[in-house]
């Protein structure tokens, strides 16, 4: 994986559509700016609305999709879904599975500012990169980031033989 992109739902849709071209004109479309990198999507959708009405699907460029439904909260709230360890494990497994298979990891939520920024920051760190810009340029949901970090540490400790 060469890069991690964090987007809003609208930005994610725009990115995906830059990979689209009508059947049979691939070379012309690529010359006109259509993207040809491969990517995997972590789609974070609101539980209380049943999602955003947009789903992503695998195709010649999209090599994997993980859709999770949780809300931008940091404690239990009636009617909302709090990010949990199982979701963290799903994200870690998804990144592990796709890290050598795609060029780009695309992470989105509604606004691209809190939930997806936390997941993007974690993904960059997990892949050995510097994630400071995610914290300097925005406000990742710290709770989500911490749950991911804890799950990653537990996994790493599980690999250590005593």
N, C-alpha and C positions, 0 to 999 in steps of 0.2 A: 504494500500500500504506500503510495507516494504522498498522499495528502488526505486530510480530513477537512471536509467542508461543513459548516454549520449554517443552516438557512431557515427562514420562515417557510411556512407551507407554500407561499407564493414563490419564493426564491427557489425552493426545491422543484416545484412544478416547472419553472422557467429553465432550470438546469437540465431536467429530464427532457424537456421539449427541444432543447438544443441538440439532442441526440437523435431526434426524429427526422426522417425524410421519407418521402413516398418510395415505395418499392421500385427498384430498378435504377435509381439515380444516385447511388451512394457516392460515386466519385465526384459528381457535380456538387452534391450537397456538402461534402467535406471541403471542397475548394471554396465554398461560400460561407464557411465558418461553422458548419455542423460539427459537434464534438464527436470524437471517436474513442475516447477513453472508456474503460470498463469501470463500473461502480457497483457498490452495494449500498442499500438504504436502511437506515434505522429511522422508522417513522413513528414519532411520538404523538399520539392523538389524545384529545380530551375524553375522559370517560363519561363525564356528565352530559356531553352532547352526542355521544355515540360516534365520535370521530368528526372529521372535517368534510366527509363526502368525497375524498380523494384516496384512492388506493394505488399503490405501486405494484408493478408486476415484473417478473423476470423476463428478459428478452436478450437480444444479442449483445447489448451493452450492460444491462442490469443483471448481475450475477447472483443477487440475493436480496431478499427483503425481510426485515424483522419489524413487525408492527406491534407496538405496545400501547395500551390504554392506561394512562395515569395522569393525574392532575398536578398543577404547579403549586403544590402545598408542601409544608414541612412538618406538619403534625396531622393526626387523624382529624378529619372533618366529615360530618354526616353528609352522605350523598356524593362523596368524592373518593377517589382511589389514590392512596399513598404509595409511592415507589417503595419496593421491597426487595429483599434478598433474592427471591426467585427471578425478578426482573433483571437485577444486576447480573446474576449468573447467565441469563439469556443473552445479555449484551456482551459479556465477556466471551462466551462461547461463539457468538456471531462474529466478533472481531477476530478471534483466533482462527475461525474457519475461513475467513475471507482475506486475512492479511497478506497472503501471497497470491491470491487469485484475482484481485482487482487493483486498479490504479487509484481509485478514490473511494473513500467512505463518506457518504452523504448522510448527515444527521439533521433532521428537522423536527420542529414542534410548531405551534401556531405562530409565534412571533420570532422564533430563532434567538431568543435572548436569555432564557433561564434554564429550562429543562435540557434543550438540545445543546446549549453552551456547556452545561455540566457534563453531559455525555461526551461531547467533542473534546473537552479538556482532558477527561479521563482517557479517552481513546488515544490521544496524542501521547500522554504519559505512558500508557500501557505499551505503546509501540516504540518507546524509547526516545520520544521527542520532548521539546521544551514547550510546555503549555501555558507559560506566563501570560501570553497575550490574551488568552480567554478570560483571565481575571483582571487584567489591566484595562481591557477595552469593553468590558461588560460586567454583568452580574449573574454568574452561574448560580443555579440553585445549589447551595452548599450542602444541603441534606442529601440530595441525589448524588452529588460528587462523593460525599463521605461514605454512603452506602456502597457505591461502586469500589471505592478504595478499600474498604473493609473486606468486601468479597474477594478482591484481588489479593490482598495480603493473606487471607485464609487459604486461598488456592496455592499461593507460593509456599506458605508454611507446610501445607500438605505434601508438597513435593520434596521437602527436605527430610532426609533420613537421619535419624538420631542414633 
